[in-house]
């Protein structure tokens, strides 16, 4: 699907590392080039024509992001550097002031480092308790286990919509509905979900949503923080400087800007934000429902084929996303990835920034295939053929 839109695919590469970052369509490079060559002024700082155009294009991107997740007000959309930056802005800009010593934050051991380490830091700083919802035998989060983990001290649930190793899609709506009745705040890491399914924030009713442009065919260095409308005046900046203040005086008197600019200090990745608009339009044209169906069909096909590979161990056969995590018995995952690279097949190997998941999988490192709509059954067949090579061990040695 739409393979001709991606120049890198002309290099005879099979790219199965879309969970790390997606390839970029021509339209992104063209849009960024147009900015740098034809109206490369700063944003929100100028009164001349090309500067005003930058403002218009930058805020148009914010509008498109807002519409993409069905958010009603652009003030609720903050541009960040990435998902990591968005999560840090939430955790240290809101929860540092909302939580007290002894309050509990619920995670799972399948979460990405970016949704674990900031909470550890906040625990060291103010004395909150980080606890984990038990995963089931398929390494998934179930509602029953969530209910068992919640106590009267639980104040936050911070989880991925889709995890980056197991690839399970969490029952987000049911989780949020239950949490609402107990006055628990919800933070959703949507980095692995946003490019693969439609997310409707009013319908789901989460408090905060974080994601990155580069995982949805957009530029690196651009992320998004969505903030529920009732909370936009309660979050504080953690970076201070130009662009986020209305005025300041020599005696320390200061007045800060309104949201969302309050959280966007300094010159942002203007080219990236403007380019991001082009990839949002691109995804809208393809259709998120079409993308989701195609990728899930491809996953089903891949699982059927991979199960026939000699000595393969699949860790998430029953997950609901285009992520497949596996090993070949007695072959180290990094060695397997290097072997696949000889055949121009790109997969991820390692712990995938989910270092405490080893407690659940009982193994530290795995190989990961993660699909996009530009991947094909023929590419899956090639992967299976290379993995079934009877000389695989000798080639790796």
Secondary structure as UniProt FT lines:
FT   HELIX           3..5
FT   HELIX           7..11
FT   STRAND          14..15
FT   TURN            18..20
FT   HELIX           26..38
FT   HELIX           49..68
FT   TURN            69..70
FT   HELIX           74..76
FT   STRAND          77..80
FT   HELIX           83..90
FT   HELIX           91..95
FT   HELIX           96..98
FT   TURN            101..102
FT   STRAND          104..107
FT   TURN            109..110
FT   HELIX           113..115
FT   HELIX           117..126
FT   STRAND          129..132
FT   TURN            137..138
FT   HELIX           143..149
FT   TURN            152..153
FT   STRAND          154..160
FT   HELIX           172..180
FT   TURN            181..183
FT   STRAND          185..189
FT   TURN            191..196
FT   HELIX           201..204
FT   STRAND          208..212
FT   HELIX           214..216
FT   TURN            220..221
FT   STRAND          223..227
FT   HELIX           229..231
FT   TURN            232..234
FT   TURN            242..243
FT   STRAND          245..248
FT   TURN            250..251
FT   STRAND          254..256
FT   TURN            259..260
FT   HELIX           261..263
FT   HELIX           270..286
FT   HELIX           288..306
FT   TURN            307..308
FT   TURN            310..311
FT   STRAND          312..314
FT   TURN            317..318
FT   STRAND          323..328
FT   TURN            329..330
FT   HELIX           333..341
FT   TURN            342..344
FT   STRAND          345..346
FT   STRAND          348..350
FT   TURN            352..353
FT   HELIX           355..357
FT   HELIX           358..361
FT   STRAND          366..370
FT   TURN            373..374
FT   HELIX           377..387
FT   TURN            390..391
FT   HELIX           392..396
//
